[in-house]
Amino acid sequence: MPDLSTYAAVKDWLYGLKNTGAKYGIERMRVFSDALGHPEQRFPLIHVAGTNGKGSACAMLEAIFRHHGRRTGLFTSPHLVHQGERIQVDRRILGHDEIVGYTRRLSAVAAEIARHDPDLHPTFFEFMTGMAFLKFAESAVDIGIIETGLGGRLDSTNVVNPEVSVITSISLDHTEILGDSVEVIAREKAGILKPGKPVVLGELCPAAEAVIREIAAERGCAVHSIREAFGDDPARYPETSLAGEFQRRNAAVAMLAARLLADRHGLTEAGAKEALRAVRWAGRWDRYALHDRTLILDATHNPEGAIQLERNLRRLVEETGRRPVVAAGVLGERRARGLFPVVAEFAREIVLVRPRQARASAFEEMEAAIPPGFAGPVRRSAVRGIFPAVGECAAGGPGDTIVATGSIYLIGEIMEAVFHEIPVAEHVLQD
């Protein structure tokens, strides 16, 4: 067995798992979960999938249950700064000592599995999923809120049997894995539906919703959509502390799921509304004051997200009367093509930053995605070039707003630079 006595050693070992790459499929997780004694069956849970909004919806659901005094488990990915953000009980992130302890226990189980068949050794994400299930079971949570990592049907989290399944949105993303049409992607996401268990739908296009309703009918799942529950006017959706019209749609999803479980878990409409007005979820149109400037962090990693970014940027310019400086970086040419025309419409200046990820778009790729009519300056920088020290910003000038957007990995790097004097250096375990 490897030496896993310190967090540094554990981090290296987990990086070794991550470095072997992702292996899309569910069989390894089934074997791993079985070897762990199926901890995911020891607490009730909600399973959340979707192209966008699933993390925010998870945070909202967690807030609703915790507001009512319920002990909550929250599993999301990737993390922004600390690896332990992925696994939270009552919004307390998993500490280094806990990660060491769970890794030592789970690695022994994984090694025994691999002794019989090396191909069944859990991947990094599967390992973290197993860790979350075990932590929640041993913490005796009243409810687990589980976010899928990728897709749904073959995602590692799909060994669960939830009380309610949730699909927040469907759009084109990860097309090389999930498919190149919303219908195909919807079928993958709908893979989380379990026989006889209700499903809550966010605002979906008709083609995607038709596919999910077809699968729901086959599996005997009652379908509850926010359109049916709240109508088409976003002004009728619940209010939330998270900014943006799309967050009110996520709030409607969370509220609808909470209604379905209200009697079983002692939830009230008034309590749910209060919780939604106080929810926290970093990196989603998230405002901070940095001396004489305002910093807004907003993870926008696909075309659907770019639509929401456009609305937020338009509102920002209308409110302030000034165009922001926008720092942006993405993973992949298609995402660059979706993001930078929106950025160019509202930015006074664009600062290109490459996230510390192997799949990060090159500067040339991002520059090519900026429309030729953009009149402002475009420059290249590193995160530390823009945020040289804690609480400091070198972009723009007094009174300016700096909007950092694009990859969630970039947002995490910026949060580390802005808020942590000593580097956390856990970006290697993102994904």
Secondary structure by P-SEA (a helix, b strand, c coil): ccccccaaaaaaaaaaaaaaccccccaaaaaaaaaaccccccccbbbbbcccaaaaaaaaaaaaaaaaccbbbbbbcccccccccccccccccccaaaaaaaaaaaaaaaaaaaaacccccccaaaaaaaaaaaaaaaacccbbbbbbcccccccccccccccbbbbccccccccccccccaaaaaaaaaccccccbbbbbccccaaaaaaaaaaaaaabbbbbbcccccccccccccccccccaaaaaaaaaaaaaaaaacccccccaaaaaaaaaccccccccbbbbcccbbbbbbbcccaaaaaaaaaaaaaaaaacccccccccccccaaaaaacaaaaaacccbbbbbbccccccccaaaaaaaccccccccccccccccccccccccccccccbbbbbbccaaaaaaaaaaaccccccccccccc
